Each structure stands twice: as C-alpha cells, then as structure tokens.
Amino acid sequence: MTTPDMPIRIGQKECKNRVTMAPTVKFNAGTDGMVTDFFVQHYAMRARHGCGLVCVEATAVSPEGRLFPSQLGLWNDAQIEGHRKIVEACRPYDVLILPQIHYGGLGTHPDCGRLTSPSAVKWNVRGEERMAEELSKEEIHRIQRCFVDAAVRAKEAGYDGVQLHGCHSYLINDFASRVNQRTDEYGGNTENRAWFGSEIIRGIREACGEDFIISVRISGYDPTVEESLGTGECYVRAGCDYLQVSNGIEDIRTLPHDESLPYNRVAALGVAFHAHFRGRVPVSLVNGIRTPAQVRYLLENDLTDTVDLACGVLADPAFAEAILYGGDYVKCVSCPHCGWGPMHPHICPALKKRGNEEWVWETHR
Ligand SMILES: Cc1cc2nc3c(=O)[nH]c(=O)nc-3n(C[C@H](O)[C@H](O)[C@H](O)COP(=O)(O)O)c2cc1C
C-alpha cells in the first residue's frame, strides 16, 4: 500500500515523498522577470514544511510570450542568479525543485506580445473576442529554442529539471488541442499535434542530459481523454520522465464524472493517466485536494503516484506536514478568486488565521 511518506523515483532522481507543490504564479517579479527575496522565502518555506518536490511557478521563456507583465522569467542569463538563490534556499530540505517553463500562446497578455496560436482562431481574451495569429514555422522553431535555452539556464541555476507548461490553454497545450488546424507536420493526428512539445523535450534531453528531470504538466482532456493519453505517449517516447496532469482547452464540465467519488473531474484525469501509465512513468494529479484523508485515499488506493497541491500549500505550507505526520493546519477555504491570484489581491483568509510572524510577512509581498 502506498503512503504519502514513501519515496518515489522520478527520472533518475529520488523524491523523498509523494506530496508535491504545484506551480502557482505570484506576478511580482517586476517587468524584468527577476527573482526577488519574496520568491526565495516563499519557496523555501514550502520546502521546509515537507513537500517532496517544489515546482516554481510559470516562468516565461521569452518576454513576448508572458501571461502577465510581471511574470517570472528565464529568458536571459541575468535571471539565472536569482533562480540559483531559490534552489540554494530549498536544497537543505532535500527536495526536488523544478521551474515550470512557459510560453503564453492563447494566454499571452496583450501588453506583452501578439496573441499567437498554431492556427488563426477566434479566442476570447479577458472577455474580448480576438483573432489569434498563426505561427510560422520559423517562429515555432524560435520558441522551441527558447524553451531549450530556458531549460539550460534552469540547469545552470541548479534545478533538478523543468516542468513544461502543457495545459491551461498555453502554447504547448494549444498545439495538442482542437485549436490546432495546421496541415503541416505540427498538425493533424495526435502525434503531429504533440510534435511541437515532443521536439522541445528531445531538445532539452540532448542539451541537459539524462539525469535532468523533464516533467510535462499535460492537459488530460484535449480534445478527448483518449487523445490526451496518446499525446502523453508521444511525450514519454520523446523523453518525458513525469506526467503531471491538469486540464486544458476543453470545458472540463463536459467530462462525465461520478460525483460520488472523493475527487473531482480534473483529478480524475490524473487517475486515468495513472491507470494508463502505471509502472512506466510516474503520474501526478491535482485539483481540489484539501484534506490529508483525501491524499491518503488517492495513494492508498493506487489512484496516483504523487499528489500535487496548489491552494492547500499556499494557504498553509504546514498542510504537507499534516499529510505526512499528522497535526494541525489551516485549511484552504477555496475562495472563488484565490487571494494569491494577481487579479484578486485580497489577503488569503488562511494567512490571516495563521497569524504568526513567519506567515504574516507573506501578506506584505
Ligand atoms: C494563485 C494561483 C496561481 C496559479 N498559477 C499556476 C501556474 O503558474 N502554473 C500552472 O500550471 N497552474 C497554476 N495554477 C493552477 C494550480 O497549479 C492548480 O492546478 C489549481 O489551483 C488547482 O489545484 P488546487 O485545488 O490544489 O489549488 C494557479 C492557481 C492559483 C490559485
């Protein structure tokens, strides 16, 4: 029976337990994308309080692909030093640490760059209908190079690997989804739609070596669960070590789901991936996990390899410790607009409730 405290092999490295921190943007890097002290302390705190793997938030590989002007970056060498500080602050706690590397595509912020996509499609951007521009092959190759270069910088900063942002309607997800109507080698069947991401994975593997973890945060429902499993197969063939499953372009509410299960539709995508890839590649699930009992249920019943936590460990990093060792934690109350989100900068009620000094500094971010 798998328990949260059991180690797991990810690629060629060992993760000390099954509780991982999901990427969550803060958008307080400034327009230069540089790491500030806030980031260093924020991630070190989650590492110190038990997570076995910490994923640093969506980090832009190129400034024109940012999803917000103050997004963290790894698009130039000057940004490496700040990331090294995050890694060094987390290392004493024996965690694996990966940045999530990201390019906006249909999620690009209008103040950062053009709205681009594999194909020219109409897209609703913050309530406004806009036409996305189709990327040329030269642009595709340049963006792929930006991903590989960002991974090389991540390696130089000391990270254990990278996570590719391949869900939530950003560019790697756009390629794998129904918005891709290309007729060249980057469009058509599942393998072709996965080709953009697969080439990036191959490029990173070649540049960063076998012991560098390559995770993909993949959409499990684009355009169907079966096709997403096929996309996952392509990424694994290309060298992906870890599939961290979330949702993407398709409306998750259209996915049939047994409401009596103690996990939601998005987490169910991870369960489906785990059943498919069991014994070959570790899989994580995410979304709506708020109690230690839920985490234990998912692991003890062999429904996933690791459990990824976002709001739960934002609200209280001690959530990971409560899962691993028992004890108190302040439970995330699932605000409709998370207080950690940049668009809704109210203070997380859990931060207020915890109240002691270690947590309170985060309210001054
Ligand atoms: C404030 C905030 C920032 C987020 N930033 C990212 C991100 O950078 N990359 C990403 O893939 N998902 C991001 N997400 C989604 C989370 O990683 C996660 O999938 C989602 O919150 C559901 O998990 P939870 O119920 O444990 O919070 C973000 C979510 C929140 C609330």
The ligand as an SDF file (V2000), in Angstrom:
LIG
                    3D

 31 33  0  0  0  0  0  0  0  0999 V2000
   -2.8750   31.8040   -7.4710 C   0  0  0  0  0  0  0  0  0  0  0  0
   -2.7420   30.6810   -8.4460 C   0  0  0  0  0  0  0  0  0  0  0  0
   -1.7130   30.6570   -9.3650 C   0  0  0  0  0  0  0  0  0  0  0  0
   -1.5680   29.5840  -10.2700 C   0  0  0  0  0  0  0  0  0  0  0  0
   -0.5050   29.5510  -11.1300 N   0  0  0  0  0  0  0  0  0  0  0  0
   -0.2910   28.4670  -11.9100 C   0  0  0  0  0  0  0  0  0  0  0  0
    0.8980   28.3430  -12.6680 C   0  0  0  0  0  0  0  0  0  0  0  0
    1.8210   29.1660  -12.5950 O   0  0  0  0  0  0  0  0  0  0  0  0
    1.0190   27.2550  -13.4690 N   0  0  0  0  0  0  0  0  0  0  0  0
    0.0590   26.2730  -13.5380 C   0  0  0  0  0  0  0  0  0  0  0  0
    0.2250   25.2990  -14.2920 O   0  0  0  0  0  0  0  0  0  0  0  0
   -1.0590   26.3550  -12.7840 N   0  0  0  0  0  0  0  0  0  0  0  0
   -1.2390   27.3960  -11.9680 C   0  0  0  0  0  0  0  0  0  0  0  0
   -2.3280   27.4470  -11.1420 N   0  0  0  0  0  0  0  0  0  0  0  0
   -3.2070   26.2650  -11.0460 C   0  0  0  0  0  0  0  0  0  0  0  0
   -2.7370   25.3780   -9.8750 C   0  0  0  0  0  0  0  0  0  0  0  0
   -1.4400   24.8750  -10.0820 O   0  0  0  0  0  0  0  0  0  0  0  0
   -3.6990   24.2000   -9.6450 C   0  0  0  0  0  0  0  0  0  0  0  0
   -3.7620   23.3950  -10.7900 O   0  0  0  0  0  0  0  0  0  0  0  0
   -5.0970   24.6640   -9.2580 C   0  0  0  0  0  0  0  0  0  0  0  0
   -5.0500   25.7140   -8.3150 O   0  0  0  0  0  0  0  0  0  0  0  0
   -5.9170   23.5110   -8.6920 C   0  0  0  0  0  0  0  0  0  0  0  0
   -5.2610   22.8910   -7.6040 O   0  0  0  0  0  0  0  0  0  0  0  0
   -5.6640   23.1940   -6.0560 P   0  0  0  0  0  0  0  0  0  0  0  0
   -7.1100   22.8460   -5.9360 O   0  0  0  0  0  0  0  0  0  0  0  0
   -4.7490   22.3170   -5.2550 O   0  0  0  0  0  0  0  0  0  0  0  0
   -5.4420   24.6570   -5.8380 O   0  0  0  0  0  0  0  0  0  0  0  0
   -2.5130   28.5190  -10.2590 C   0  0  0  0  0  0  0  0  0  0  0  0
   -3.5590   28.5580   -9.3350 C   0  0  0  0  0  0  0  0  0  0  0  0
   -3.6730   29.6030   -8.4260 C   0  0  0  0  0  0  0  0  0  0  0  0
   -4.8040   29.5850   -7.4380 C   0  0  0  0  0  0  0  0  0  0  0  0
  1  2  1  0
  2  3  1  0
  2 30  2  0
  3  4  2  0
  4  5  1  0
  4 28  1  0
  5  6  2  0
  6  7  1  0
  6 13  1  0
  7  8  2  0
  7  9  1  0
  9 10  1  0
 10 11  2  0
 10 12  1  0
 12 13  2  0
 13 14  1  0
 14 15  1  0
 14 28  1  0
 15 16  1  0
 16 17  1  0
 16 18  1  0
 18 19  1  0
 18 20  1  0
 20 21  1  0
 20 22  1  0
 22 23  1  0
 23 24  1  0
 24 25  2  0
 24 26  1  0
 24 27  1  0
 28 29  2  0
 29 30  1  0
 30 31  1  0
M  END
$$$$
